Amino acid sequence: MIFMNDIGFWNFVRTEKMPNSRFLTQSDRFSFNELVRSSSLPSFTTNLAKKYLETESNRIEIPISDPEASVTYHLVCLKAFKKDFHTLFSIL
């Protein structure tokens, strides 16, 4: 599999959930994208990335339904700034 290096907490997928798999790890986003485009090796993506990046037409996406693959993010600010961020909070 093609795997992007330094992807934070997602690294546990490689180390804990797929310990016997072999990965071609990339640290450069351009090189990673070129490999995804030009090879038949599988790779990971996220629903957030799909909003901004086009899926290659010759690839299919298979959702991962494991509970570990679901993440909840929280946006936090000081109460004193709640009004300043009201628009942002309402959009999210």
PDB file of N, CA, C and O in Angstrom:
ATOM      1  N   MET A   1       0.829  -1.174   0.000  1.00  0.00           N
ATOM      2  CA  MET A   1       0.000   0.000   0.000  1.00  0.00           C
ATOM      3  C   MET A   1       0.878   1.244   0.000  1.00  0.00           C
ATOM      4  O   MET A   1       1.985   1.247   0.539  1.00  0.00           O
ATOM      5  N   ILE A   2       0.366   2.286  -0.608  1.00  0.00           N
ATOM      6  CA  ILE A   2       1.047   3.583  -0.561  1.00  0.00           C
ATOM      7  C   ILE A   2       0.529   4.310   0.670  1.00  0.00           C
ATOM      8  O   ILE A   2      -0.680   4.398   0.884  1.00  0.00           O
ATOM      9  N   PHE A   3       1.435   4.823   1.466  1.00  0.00           N
ATOM     10  CA  PHE A   3       1.059   5.422   2.739  1.00  0.00           C
ATOM     11  C   PHE A   3       1.794   6.736   2.922  1.00  0.00           C
ATOM     12  O   PHE A   3       3.005   6.807   2.713  1.00  0.00           O
ATOM     13  N   MET A   4       1.077   7.769   3.307  1.00  0.00           N
ATOM     14  CA  MET A   4       1.681   9.074   3.568  1.00  0.00           C
ATOM     15  C   MET A   4       2.304   9.061   4.957  1.00  0.00           C
ATOM     16  O   MET A   4       1.635   8.710   5.930  1.00  0.00           O
ATOM     17  N   ASN A   5       3.562   9.435   5.062  1.00  0.00           N
ATOM     18  CA  ASN A   5       4.282   9.482   6.318  1.00  0.00           C
ATOM     19  C   ASN A   5       3.798  10.663   7.167  1.00  0.00           C
ATOM     20  O   ASN A   5       3.230  11.622   6.646  1.00  0.00           O
ATOM     21  N   ASP A   6       4.030  10.577   8.471  1.00  0.00           N
ATOM     22  CA  ASP A   6       3.699  11.681   9.391  1.00  0.00           C
ATOM     23  C   ASP A   6       2.244  12.117   9.280  1.00  0.00           C
ATOM     24  O   ASP A   6       1.957  13.298   9.085  1.00  0.00           O
ATOM     25  N   ILE A   7       1.331  11.163   9.406  1.00  0.00           N
ATOM     26  CA  ILE A   7      -0.088  11.506   9.341  1.00  0.00           C
ATOM     27  C   ILE A   7      -0.735  11.479  10.721  1.00  0.00           C
ATOM     28  O   ILE A   7      -1.932  11.232  10.863  1.00  0.00           O
ATOM     29  N   GLY A   8       0.076  11.737  11.719  1.00  0.00           N
ATOM     30  CA  GLY A   8      -0.430  11.873  13.079  1.00  0.00           C
ATOM     31  C   GLY A   8      -0.971  10.579  13.647  1.00  0.00           C
ATOM     32  O   GLY A   8      -0.378   9.514  13.476  1.00  0.00           O
ATOM     33  N   PHE A   9      -2.102  10.679  14.325  1.00  0.00           N
ATOM     34  CA  PHE A   9      -2.650   9.513  15.015  1.00  0.00           C
ATOM     35  C   PHE A   9      -3.098   8.415  14.064  1.00  0.00           C
ATOM     36  O   PHE A   9      -3.305   7.282  14.501  1.00  0.00           O
ATOM     37  N   TRP A  10      -3.257   8.715  12.768  1.00  0.00           N
ATOM     38  CA  TRP A  10      -3.640   7.672  11.804  1.00  0.00           C
ATOM     39  C   TRP A  10      -2.530   6.647  11.612  1.00  0.00           C
ATOM     40  O   TRP A  10      -2.772   5.589  11.030  1.00  0.00           O
ATOM     41  N   ASN A  11      -1.352   6.924  12.073  1.00  0.00           N
ATOM     42  CA  ASN A  11      -0.249   5.985  11.936  1.00  0.00           C
ATOM     43  C   ASN A  11      -0.547   4.650  12.622  1.00  0.00           C
ATOM     44  O   ASN A  11       0.027   3.626  12.250  1.00  0.00           O
ATOM     45  N   PHE A  12      -1.449   4.649  13.633  1.00  0.00           N
ATOM     46  CA  PHE A  12      -1.779   3.407  14.330  1.00  0.00           C
ATOM     47  C   PHE A  12      -2.410   2.387  13.381  1.00  0.00           C
ATOM     48  O   PHE A  12      -2.315   1.184  13.625  1.00  0.00           O
ATOM     49  N   VAL A  13      -3.046   2.842  12.318  1.00  0.00           N
ATOM     50  CA  VAL A  13      -3.629   1.909  11.345  1.00  0.00           C
ATOM     51  C   VAL A  13      -2.529   1.012  10.796  1.00  0.00           C
ATOM     52  O   VAL A  13      -2.690  -0.205  10.706  1.00  0.00           O
ATOM     53  N   ARG A  14      -1.444   1.611  10.440  1.00  0.00           N
ATOM     54  CA  ARG A  14      -0.315   0.861   9.876  1.00  0.00           C
ATOM     55  C   ARG A  14       0.360  -0.018  10.923  1.00  0.00           C
ATOM     56  O   ARG A  14       0.635  -1.190  10.666  1.00  0.00           O
ATOM     57  N   THR A  15       0.625   0.535  12.088  1.00  0.00           N
ATOM     58  CA  THR A  15       1.411  -0.193  13.085  1.00  0.00           C
ATOM     59  C   THR A  15       0.606  -1.213  13.888  1.00  0.00           C
ATOM     60  O   THR A  15       1.112  -2.289  14.203  1.00  0.00           O
ATOM     61  N   GLU A  16      -0.642  -0.885  14.220  1.00  0.00           N
ATOM     62  CA  GLU A  16      -1.426  -1.769  15.085  1.00  0.00           C
ATOM     63  C   GLU A  16      -2.441  -2.629  14.337  1.00  0.00           C
ATOM     64  O   GLU A  16      -2.634  -3.794  14.686  1.00  0.00           O
ATOM     65  N   LYS A  17      -3.082  -2.085  13.333  1.00  0.00           N
ATOM     66  CA  LYS A  17      -4.151  -2.801  12.637  1.00  0.00           C
ATOM     67  C   LYS A  17      -3.669  -3.585  11.427  1.00  0.00           C
ATOM     68  O   LYS A  17      -4.348  -4.508  10.978  1.00  0.00           O
ATOM     69  N   MET A  18      -2.506  -3.230  10.895  1.00  0.00           N
ATOM     70  CA  MET A  18      -1.997  -3.893   9.701  1.00  0.00           C
ATOM     71  C   MET A  18      -0.501  -4.215   9.865  1.00  0.00           C
ATOM     72  O   MET A  18       0.296  -3.864   8.995  1.00  0.00           O
ATOM     73  N   PRO A  19      -0.116  -4.870  10.955  1.00  0.00           N
ATOM     74  CA  PRO A  19       1.305  -5.066  11.235  1.00  0.00           C
ATOM     75  C   PRO A  19       2.043  -5.934  10.217  1.00  0.00           C
ATOM     76  O   PRO A  19       3.261  -5.816  10.084  1.00  0.00           O
ATOM     77  N   ASN A  20       1.344  -6.786   9.511  1.00  0.00           N
ATOM     78  CA  ASN A  20       1.999  -7.677   8.550  1.00  0.00           C
ATOM     79  C   ASN A  20       1.924  -7.166   7.118  1.00  0.00           C
ATOM     80  O   ASN A  20       2.358  -7.852   6.193  1.00  0.00           O
ATOM     81  N   SER A  21       1.384  -5.980   6.930  1.00  0.00           N
ATOM     82  CA  SER A  21       1.291  -5.397   5.590  1.00  0.00           C
ATOM     83  C   SER A  21       2.581  -4.674   5.239  1.00  0.00           C
ATOM     84  O   SER A  21       3.349  -4.274   6.114  1.00  0.00           O
ATOM     85  N   ARG A  22       2.798  -4.520   3.957  1.00  0.00           N
ATOM     86  CA  ARG A  22       3.987  -3.800   3.487  1.00  0.00           C
ATOM     87  C   ARG A  22       3.546  -2.471   2.902  1.00  0.00           C
ATOM     88  O   ARG A  22       2.584  -2.411   2.136  1.00  0.00           O
ATOM     89  N   PHE A  23       4.250  -1.405   3.262  1.00  0.00           N
ATOM     90  CA  PHE A  23       3.875  -0.063   2.849  1.00  0.00           C
ATOM     91  C   PHE A  23       5.010   0.633   2.118  1.00  0.00           C
ATOM     92  O   PHE A  23       6.178   0.523   2.490  1.00  0.00           O
ATOM     93  N   LEU A  24       4.642   1.340   1.087  1.00  0.00           N
ATOM     94  CA  LEU A  24       5.559   2.244   0.405  1.00  0.00           C
ATOM     95  C   LEU A  24       5.231   3.614   0.986  1.00  0.00           C
ATOM     96  O   LEU A  24       4.254   4.244   0.581  1.00  0.00           O
ATOM     97  N   THR A  25       6.040   4.073   1.927  1.00  0.00           N
ATOM     98  CA  THR A  25       5.764   5.289   2.680  1.00  0.00           C
ATOM     99  C   THR A  25       6.391   6.498   2.001  1.00  0.00           C
ATOM    100  O   THR A  25       7.562   6.481   1.624  1.00  0.00           O
ATOM    101  N   GLN A  26       5.589   7.546   1.853  1.00  0.00           N
ATOM    102  CA  GLN A  26       6.033   8.779   1.207  1.00  0.00           C
ATOM    103  C   GLN A  26       5.938   9.936   2.187  1.00  0.00           C
ATOM    104  O   GLN A  26       5.012   9.996   2.996  1.00  0.00           O
ATOM    105  N   SER A  27       6.894  10.856   2.117  1.00  0.00           N
ATOM    106  CA  SER A  27       6.854  12.042   2.975  1.00  0.00           C
ATOM    107  C   SER A  27       6.517  13.300   2.178  1.00  0.00           C
ATOM    108  O   SER A  27       6.263  14.354   2.760  1.00  0.00           O
ATOM    109  N   ASP A  28       6.512  13.195   0.867  1.00  0.00           N
ATOM    110  CA  ASP A  28       6.225  14.336   0.004  1.00  0.00           C
ATOM    111  C   ASP A  28       4.853  14.141  -0.650  1.00  0.00           C
ATOM    112  O   ASP A  28       4.621  13.132  -1.317  1.00  0.00           O
ATOM    113  N   ARG A  29       3.955  15.093  -0.462  1.00  0.00           N
ATOM    114  CA  ARG A  29       2.582  14.972  -0.971  1.00  0.00           C
ATOM    115  C   ARG A  29       2.547  14.838  -2.491  1.00  0.00           C
ATOM    116  O   ARG A  29       1.759  14.053  -3.018  1.00  0.00           O
ATOM    117  N   PHE A  30       3.379  15.582  -3.199  1.00  0.00           N
ATOM    118  CA  PHE A  30       3.399  15.498  -4.657  1.00  0.00           C
ATOM    119  C   PHE A  30       3.796  14.094  -5.100  1.00  0.00           C
ATOM    120  O   PHE A  30       3.149  13.517  -5.975  1.00  0.00           O
ATOM    121  N   SER A  31       4.855  13.536  -4.505  1.00  0.00           N
ATOM    122  CA  SER A  31       5.296  12.184  -4.848  1.00  0.00           C
ATOM    123  C   SER A  31       4.223  11.153  -4.517  1.00  0.00           C
ATOM    124  O   SER A  31       3.982  10.225  -5.289  1.00  0.00           O
ATOM    125  N   PHE A  32       3.588  11.322  -3.376  1.00  0.00           N
ATOM    126  CA  PHE A  32       2.501  10.420  -2.983  1.00  0.00           C
ATOM    127  C   PHE A  32       1.401  10.433  -4.042  1.00  0.00           C
ATOM    128  O   PHE A  32       0.965   9.375  -4.497  1.00  0.00           O
ATOM    129  N   ASN A  33       0.954  11.624  -4.436  1.00  0.00           N
ATOM    130  CA  ASN A  33      -0.119  11.738  -5.430  1.00  0.00           C
ATOM    131  C   ASN A  33       0.286  11.147  -6.778  1.00  0.00           C
ATOM    132  O   ASN A  33      -0.530  10.514  -7.449  1.00  0.00           O
ATOM    133  N   GLU A  34       1.527  11.348  -7.170  1.00  0.00           N
ATOM    134  CA  GLU A  34       2.018  10.785  -8.439  1.00  0.00           C
ATOM    135  C   GLU A  34       2.002   9.258  -8.385  1.00  0.00           C
ATOM    136  O   GLU A  34       1.619   8.606  -9.356  1.00  0.00           O
ATOM    137  N   LEU A  35       2.411   8.697  -7.269  1.00  0.00           N
ATOM    138  CA  LEU A  35       2.392   7.238  -7.123  1.00  0.00           C
ATOM    139  C   LEU A  35       0.968   6.695  -7.154  1.00  0.00           C
ATOM    140  O   LEU A  35       0.706   5.663  -7.771  1.00  0.00           O
ATOM    141  N   VAL A  36       0.055   7.387  -6.491  1.00  0.00           N
ATOM    142  CA  VAL A  36      -1.342   6.961  -6.507  1.00  0.00           C
ATOM    143  C   VAL A  36      -1.874   6.974  -7.942  1.00  0.00           C
ATOM    144  O   VAL A  36      -2.563   6.045  -8.363  1.00  0.00           O
ATOM    145  N   ARG A  37      -1.550   8.026  -8.686  1.00  0.00           N
ATOM    146  CA  ARG A  37      -2.013   8.150 -10.075  1.00  0.00           C
ATOM    147  C   ARG A  37      -1.428   7.083 -11.002  1.00  0.00           C
ATOM    148  O   ARG A  37      -2.111   6.590 -11.900  1.00  0.00           O
ATOM    149  N   SER A  38      -0.180   6.738 -10.782  1.00  0.00           N
ATOM    150  CA  SER A  38       0.515   5.898 -11.757  1.00  0.00           C
ATOM    151  C   SER A  38       0.679   4.434 -11.357  1.00  0.00           C
ATOM    152  O   SER A  38       1.262   3.660 -12.116  1.00  0.00           O
ATOM    153  N   SER A  39       0.186   4.033 -10.193  1.00  0.00           N
ATOM    154  CA  SER A  39       0.352   2.641  -9.784  1.00  0.00           C
ATOM    155  C   SER A  39      -1.001   1.997  -9.499  1.00  0.00           C
ATOM    156  O   SER A  39      -2.035   2.665  -9.465  1.00  0.00           O
ATOM    157  N   SER A  40      -0.966   0.710  -9.298  1.00  0.00           N
ATOM    158  CA  SER A  40      -2.182  -0.014  -8.944  1.00  0.00           C
ATOM    159  C   SER A  40      -2.232  -0.316  -7.445  1.00  0.00           C
ATOM    160  O   SER A  40      -3.152  -0.983  -6.972  1.00  0.00           O
ATOM    161  N   LEU A  41      -1.238   0.179  -6.701  1.00  0.00           N
ATOM    162  CA  LEU A  41      -1.223  -0.045  -5.259  1.00  0.00           C
ATOM    163  C   LEU A  41      -2.365   0.702  -4.582  1.00  0.00           C
ATOM    164  O   LEU A  41      -2.682   1.826  -4.971  1.00  0.00           O
ATOM    165  N   PRO A  42      -2.986   0.095  -3.574  1.00  0.00           N
ATOM    166  CA  PRO A  42      -4.046   0.803  -2.839  1.00  0.00           C
ATOM    167  C   PRO A  42      -3.454   1.900  -1.959  1.00  0.00           C
ATOM    168  O   PRO A  42      -2.262   1.891  -1.649  1.00  0.00           O
ATOM    169  N   SER A  43      -4.303   2.840  -1.564  1.00  0.00           N
ATOM    170  CA  SER A  43      -3.899   3.916  -0.659  1.00  0.00           C
ATOM    171  C   SER A  43      -5.111   4.320   0.173  1.00  0.00           C
ATOM    172  O   SER A  43      -6.238   3.917  -0.115  1.00  0.00           O
ATOM    173  N   PHE A  44      -4.870   5.112   1.194  1.00  0.00           N
ATOM    174  CA  PHE A  44      -5.941   5.611   2.065  1.00  0.00           C
ATOM    175  C   PHE A  44      -6.309   7.037   1.681  1.00  0.00           C
ATOM    176  O   PHE A  44      -5.483   7.793   1.170  1.00  0.00           O
ATOM    177  N   THR A  45      -7.556   7.384   1.936  1.00  0.00           N
ATOM    178  CA  THR A  45      -8.016   8.766   1.829  1.00  0.00           C
ATOM    179  C   THR A  45      -9.045   8.986   2.929  1.00  0.00           C
ATOM    180  O   THR A  45      -9.437   8.039   3.610  1.00  0.00           O
ATOM    181  N   THR A  46      -9.482  10.216   3.106  1.00  0.00           N
ATOM    182  CA  THR A  46     -10.503  10.519   4.107  1.00  0.00           C
ATOM    183  C   THR A  46     -11.651  11.265   3.453  1.00  0.00           C
ATOM    184  O   THR A  46     -11.523  11.765   2.335  1.00  0.00           O
ATOM    185  N   ASN A  47     -12.768  11.335   4.152  1.00  0.00           N
ATOM    186  CA  ASN A  47     -13.908  12.077   3.607  1.00  0.00           C
ATOM    187  C   ASN A  47     -13.570  13.566   3.497  1.00  0.00           C
ATOM    188  O   ASN A  47     -14.097  14.243   2.615  1.00  0.00           O
ATOM    189  N   LEU A  48     -12.720  14.082   4.353  1.00  0.00           N
ATOM    190  CA  LEU A  48     -12.305  15.482   4.257  1.00  0.00           C
ATOM    191  C   LEU A  48     -11.459  15.706   3.005  1.00  0.00           C
ATOM    192  O   LEU A  48     -11.655  16.689   2.291  1.00  0.00           O
ATOM    193  N   ALA A  49     -10.531  14.810   2.741  1.00  0.00           N
ATOM    194  CA  ALA A  49      -9.685  14.937   1.547  1.00  0.00           C
ATOM    195  C   ALA A  49     -10.526  14.882   0.277  1.00  0.00           C
ATOM    196  O   ALA A  49     -10.219  15.563  -0.701  1.00  0.00           O
ATOM    197  N   LYS A  50     -11.577  14.081   0.288  1.00  0.00           N
ATOM    198  CA  LYS A  50     -12.438  13.951  -0.891  1.00  0.00           C
ATOM    199  C   LYS A  50     -13.128  15.263  -1.244  1.00  0.00           C
ATOM    200  O   LYS A  50     -13.487  15.482  -2.401  1.00  0.00           O
ATOM    201  N   LYS A  51     -13.318  16.139  -0.254  1.00  0.00           N
ATOM    202  CA  LYS A  51     -13.941  17.440  -0.524  1.00  0.00           C
ATOM    203  C   LYS A  51     -13.035  18.331  -1.366  1.00  0.00           C
ATOM    204  O   LYS A  51     -13.519  19.176  -2.119  1.00  0.00           O
ATOM    205  N   TYR A  52     -11.725  18.144  -1.241  1.00  0.00           N
ATOM    206  CA  TYR A  52     -10.772  19.045  -1.879  1.00  0.00           C
ATOM    207  C   TYR A  52      -9.944  18.402  -2.991  1.00  0.00           C
ATOM    208  O   TYR A  52      -9.361  19.104  -3.817  1.00  0.00           O
ATOM    209  N   LEU A  53      -9.893  17.073  -3.012  1.00  0.00           N
ATOM    210  CA  LEU A  53      -9.089  16.373  -4.003  1.00  0.00           C
ATOM    211  C   LEU A  53      -9.975  15.474  -4.851  1.00  0.00           C
ATOM    212  O   LEU A  53     -10.899  14.837  -4.346  1.00  0.00           O
ATOM    213  N   GLU A  54      -9.690  15.432  -6.116  1.00  0.00           N
ATOM    214  CA  GLU A  54     -10.459  14.597  -7.019  1.00  0.00           C
ATOM    215  C   GLU A  54      -9.990  13.155  -6.925  1.00  0.00           C
ATOM    216  O   GLU A  54      -8.788  12.894  -6.878  1.00  0.00           O
ATOM    217  N   THR A  55     -10.928  12.217  -6.897  1.00  0.00           N
ATOM    218  CA  THR A  55     -10.577  10.808  -6.915  1.00  0.00           C
ATOM    219  C   THR A  55     -10.178  10.427  -8.328  1.00  0.00           C
ATOM    220  O   THR A  55     -10.837  10.817  -9.292  1.00  0.00           O
ATOM    221  N   GLU A  56      -9.112   9.676  -8.449  1.00  0.00           N
ATOM    222  CA  GLU A  56      -8.667   9.226  -9.766  1.00  0.00           C
ATOM    223  C   GLU A  56      -9.762   8.376 -10.397  1.00  0.00           C
ATOM    224  O   GLU A  56     -10.364   7.541  -9.722  1.00  0.00           O
ATOM    225  N   SER A  57     -10.025   8.581 -11.682  1.00  0.00           N
ATOM    226  CA  SER A  57     -11.120   7.888 -12.363  1.00  0.00           C
ATOM    227  C   SER A  57     -10.906   6.380 -12.462  1.00  0.00           C
ATOM    228  O   SER A  57     -11.870   5.630 -12.611  1.00  0.00           O
ATOM    229  N   ASN A  58      -9.664   5.930 -12.381  1.00  0.00           N
ATOM    230  CA  ASN A  58      -9.394   4.504 -12.488  1.00  0.00           C
ATOM    231  C   ASN A  58      -9.342   3.809 -11.121  1.00  0.00           C
ATOM    232  O   ASN A  58      -8.906   2.662 -11.028  1.00  0.00           O
ATOM    233  N   ARG A  59      -9.780   4.493 -10.074  1.00  0.00           N
ATOM    234  CA  ARG A  59      -9.757   3.938  -8.722  1.00  0.00           C
ATOM    235  C   ARG A  59     -11.166   3.878  -8.148  1.00  0.00           C
ATOM    236  O   ARG A  59     -12.032   4.681  -8.495  1.00  0.00           O
ATOM    237  N   ILE A  60     -11.373   2.918  -7.272  1.00  0.00           N
ATOM    238  CA  ILE A  60     -12.642   2.830  -6.555  1.00  0.00           C
ATOM    239  C   ILE A  60     -12.373   3.083  -5.078  1.00  0.00           C
ATOM    240  O   ILE A  60     -11.279   2.814  -4.582  1.00  0.00           O
ATOM    241  N   GLU A  61     -13.367   3.598  -4.388  1.00  0.00           N
ATOM    242  CA  GLU A  61     -13.239   3.853  -2.952  1.00  0.00           C
ATOM    243  C   GLU A  61     -14.038   2.799  -2.197  1.00  0.00           C
ATOM    244  O   GLU A  61     -15.195   2.527  -2.516  1.00  0.00           O
ATOM    245  N   ILE A  62     -13.411   2.224  -1.211  1.00  0.00           N
ATOM    246  CA  ILE A  62     -14.070   1.245  -0.356  1.00  0.00           C
ATOM    247  C   ILE A  62     -14.054   1.805   1.060  1.00  0.00           C
ATOM    248  O   ILE A  62     -12.992   1.895   1.677  1.00  0.00           O
ATOM    249  N   PRO A  63     -15.221   2.184   1.584  1.00  0.00           N
ATOM    250  CA  PRO A  63     -15.262   2.772   2.937  1.00  0.00           C
ATOM    251  C   PRO A  63     -14.793   1.777   3.994  1.00  0.00           C
ATOM    252  O   PRO A  63     -15.046   0.577   3.897  1.00  0.00           O
ATOM    253  N   ILE A  64     -14.117   2.295   4.990  1.00  0.00           N
ATOM    254  CA  ILE A  64     -13.678   1.490   6.134  1.00  0.00           C
ATOM    255  C   ILE A  64     -14.653   1.776   7.263  1.00  0.00           C
ATOM    256  O   ILE A  64     -14.799   2.921   7.691  1.00  0.00           O
ATOM    257  N   SER A  65     -15.317   0.741   7.743  1.00  0.00           N
ATOM    258  CA  SER A  65     -16.366   0.940   8.748  1.00  0.00           C
ATOM    259  C   SER A  65     -15.928   0.610  10.166  1.00  0.00           C
ATOM    260  O   SER A  65     -16.741   0.672  11.089  1.00  0.00           O
ATOM    261  N   ASP A  66     -14.665   0.261  10.359  1.00  0.00           N
ATOM    262  CA  ASP A  66     -14.173  -0.045  11.699  1.00  0.00           C
ATOM    263  C   ASP A  66     -14.354   1.169  12.607  1.00  0.00           C
ATOM    264  O   ASP A  66     -14.154   2.299  12.162  1.00  0.00           O
ATOM    265  N   PRO A  67     -14.726   0.961  13.862  1.00  0.00           N
ATOM    266  CA  PRO A  67     -14.891   2.096  14.788  1.00  0.00           C
ATOM    267  C   PRO A  67     -13.629   2.952  14.915  1.00  0.00           C
ATOM    268  O   PRO A  67     -13.718   4.162  15.122  1.00  0.00           O
ATOM    269  N   GLU A  68     -12.465   2.332  14.791  1.00  0.00           N
ATOM    270  CA  GLU A  68     -11.208   3.072  14.909  1.00  0.00           C
ATOM    271  C   GLU A  68     -11.001   4.040  13.758  1.00  0.00           C
ATOM    272  O   GLU A  68     -10.177   4.949  13.856  1.00  0.00           O
ATOM    273  N   ALA A  69     -11.734   3.859  12.673  1.00  0.00           N
ATOM    274  CA  ALA A  69     -11.572   4.720  11.494  1.00  0.00           C
ATOM    275  C   ALA A  69     -12.477   5.945  11.560  1.00  0.00           C
ATOM    276  O   ALA A  69     -12.507   6.739  10.620  1.00  0.00           O
ATOM    277  N   SER A  70     -13.204   6.106  12.640  1.00  0.00           N
ATOM    278  CA  SER A  70     -14.102   7.244  12.807  1.00  0.00           C
ATOM    279  C   SER A  70     -13.531   8.185  13.864  1.00  0.00           C
ATOM    280  O   SER A  70     -13.168   7.762  14.961  1.00  0.00           O
ATOM    281  N   VAL A  71     -13.459   9.460  13.515  1.00  0.00           N
ATOM    282  CA  VAL A  71     -12.864  10.439  14.419  1.00  0.00           C
ATOM    283  C   VAL A  71     -13.814  11.623  14.584  1.00  0.00           C
ATOM    284  O   VAL A  71     -14.423  12.083  13.619  1.00  0.00           O
ATOM    285  N   THR A  72     -13.928  12.101  15.800  1.00  0.00           N
ATOM    286  CA  THR A  72     -14.717  13.296  16.082  1.00  0.00           C
ATOM    287  C   THR A  72     -13.756  14.421  16.443  1.00  0.00           C
ATOM    288  O   THR A  72     -12.894  14.263  17.307  1.00  0.00           O
ATOM    289  N   TYR A  73     -13.913  15.547  15.779  1.00  0.00           N
ATOM    290  CA  TYR A  73     -13.079  16.714  16.066  1.00  0.00           C
ATOM    291  C   TYR A  73     -13.904  17.733  16.850  1.00  0.00           C
ATOM    292  O   TYR A  73     -15.120  17.826  16.680  1.00  0.00           O
ATOM    293  N   HIS A  74     -13.236  18.484  17.696  1.00  0.00           N
ATOM    294  CA  HIS A  74     -13.880  19.529  18.488  1.00  0.00           C
ATOM    295  C   HIS A  74     -13.169  20.852  18.223  1.00  0.00           C
ATOM    296  O   HIS A  74     -11.940  20.919  18.183  1.00  0.00           O
ATOM    297  N   LEU A  75     -13.952  21.880  18.045  1.00  0.00           N
ATOM    298  CA  LEU A  75     -13.408  23.223  17.886  1.00  0.00           C
ATOM    299  C   LEU A  75     -13.651  23.956  19.194  1.00  0.00           C
ATOM    300  O   LEU A  75     -14.784  24.008  19.673  1.00  0.00           O
ATOM    301  N   VAL A  76     -12.607  24.518  19.772  1.00  0.00           N
ATOM    302  CA  VAL A  76     -12.682  25.120  21.100  1.00  0.00           C
ATOM    303  C   VAL A  76     -12.152  26.547  21.050  1.00  0.00           C
ATOM    304  O   VAL A  76     -11.170  26.841  20.369  1.00  0.00           O
ATOM    305  N   CYS A  77     -12.830  27.431  21.793  1.00  0.00           N
ATOM    306  CA  CYS A  77     -12.322  28.792  21.954  1.00  0.00           C
ATOM    307  C   CYS A  77     -12.689  29.289  23.345  1.00  0.00           C
ATOM    308  O   CYS A  77     -13.533  28.701  24.021  1.00  0.00           O
ATOM    309  N   LEU A  78     -12.062  30.354  23.760  1.00  0.00           N
ATOM    310  CA  LEU A  78     -12.386  30.956  25.051  1.00  0.00           C
ATOM    311  C   LEU A  78     -13.800  31.513  25.018  1.00  0.00           C
ATOM    312  O   LEU A  78     -14.235  32.038  23.993  1.00  0.00           O
ATOM    313  N   LYS A  79     -14.521  31.405  26.124  1.00  0.00           N
ATOM    314  CA  LYS A  79     -15.885  31.926  26.195  1.00  0.00           C
ATOM    315  C   LYS A  79     -15.945  33.393  25.795  1.00  0.00           C
ATOM    316  O   LYS A  79     -16.916  33.842  25.187  1.00  0.00           O
ATOM    317  N   ALA A  80     -14.906  34.129  26.139  1.00  0.00           N
ATOM    318  CA  ALA A  80     -14.874  35.560  25.834  1.00  0.00           C
ATOM    319  C   ALA A  80     -14.931  35.826  24.320  1.00  0.00           C
ATOM    320  O   ALA A  80     -15.314  36.918  23.900  1.00  0.00           O
ATOM    321  N   PHE A  81     -14.557  34.846  23.513  1.00  0.00           N
ATOM    322  CA  PHE A  81     -14.536  35.018  22.059  1.00  0.00           C
ATOM    323  C   PHE A  81     -15.679  34.294  21.347  1.00  0.00           C
ATOM    324  O   PHE A  81     -15.689  34.191  20.121  1.00  0.00           O
ATOM    325  N   LYS A  82     -16.638  33.794  22.123  1.00  0.00           N
ATOM    326  CA  LYS A  82     -17.745  33.023  21.543  1.00  0.00           C
ATOM    327  C   LYS A  82     -18.474  33.815  20.462  1.00  0.00           C
ATOM    328  O   LYS A  82     -18.782  33.268  19.403  1.00  0.00           O
ATOM    329  N   LYS A  83     -18.751  35.082  20.708  1.00  0.00           N
ATOM    330  CA  LYS A  83     -19.450  35.912  19.715  1.00  0.00           C
ATOM    331  C   LYS A  83     -18.615  36.077  18.448  1.00  0.00           C
ATOM    332  O   LYS A  83     -19.156  36.093  17.342  1.00  0.00           O
ATOM    333  N   ASP A  84     -17.312  36.200  18.608  1.00  0.00           N
ATOM    334  CA  ASP A  84     -16.431  36.378  17.450  1.00  0.00           C
ATOM    335  C   ASP A  84     -16.465  35.169  16.515  1.00  0.00           C
ATOM    336  O   ASP A  84     -16.296  35.307  15.303  1.00  0.00           O
ATOM    337  N   PHE A  85     -16.684  33.991  17.083  1.00  0.00           N
ATOM    338  CA  PHE A  85     -16.651  32.761  16.294  1.00  0.00           C
ATOM    339  C   PHE A  85     -18.043  32.181  16.023  1.00  0.00           C
ATOM    340  O   PHE A  85     -18.157  31.071  15.503  1.00  0.00           O
ATOM    341  N   HIS A  86     -19.093  32.914  16.367  1.00  0.00           N
ATOM    342  CA  HIS A  86     -20.456  32.422  16.209  1.00  0.00           C
ATOM    343  C   HIS A  86     -20.746  31.973  14.773  1.00  0.00           C
ATOM    344  O   HIS A  86     -21.341  30.915  14.567  1.00  0.00           O
ATOM    345  N   THR A  87     -20.340  32.751  13.800  1.00  0.00           N
ATOM    346  CA  THR A  87     -20.597  32.395  12.397  1.00  0.00           C
ATOM    347  C   THR A  87     -19.905  31.084  12.040  1.00  0.00           C
ATOM    348  O   THR A  87     -20.499  30.211  11.407  1.00  0.00           O
ATOM    349  N   LEU A  88     -18.670  30.956  12.442  1.00  0.00           N
ATOM    350  CA  LEU A  88     -17.922  29.732  12.163  1.00  0.00           C
ATOM    351  C   LEU A  88     -18.587  28.536  12.829  1.00  0.00           C
ATOM    352  O   LEU A  88     -18.770  27.500  12.191  1.00  0.00           O
ATOM    353  N   PHE A  89     -18.953  28.664  14.104  1.00  0.00           N
ATOM    354  CA  PHE A  89     -19.605  27.568  14.807  1.00  0.00           C
ATOM    355  C   PHE A  89     -20.912  27.161  14.148  1.00  0.00           C
ATOM    356  O   PHE A  89     -21.222  25.972  14.073  1.00  0.00           O
ATOM    357  N   SER A  90     -21.674  28.118  13.675  1.00  0.00           N
ATOM    358  CA  SER A  90     -22.967  27.797  13.055  1.00  0.00           C
ATOM    359  C   SER A  90     -22.781  27.089  11.710  1.00  0.00           C
ATOM    360  O   SER A  90     -23.616  26.272  11.321  1.00  0.00           O
ATOM    361  N   ILE A  91     -21.707  27.392  11.008  1.00  0.00           N
ATOM    362  CA  ILE A  91     -21.430  26.714   9.726  1.00  0.00           C
ATOM    363  C   ILE A  91     -21.034  25.263   9.964  1.00  0.00           C
ATOM    364  O   ILE A  91     -21.429  24.370   9.215  1.00  0.00           O
ATOM    365  N   LEU A  92     -20.254  25.037  11.010  1.00  0.00           N
ATOM    366  CA  LEU A  92     -19.781  23.692  11.289  1.00  0.00           C
ATOM    367  C   LEU A  92     -20.878  22.859  11.887  1.00  0.00           C
ATOM    368  O   LEU A  92     -20.666  21.686  12.192  1.00  0.00           O
TER     369      LEU A  92
END
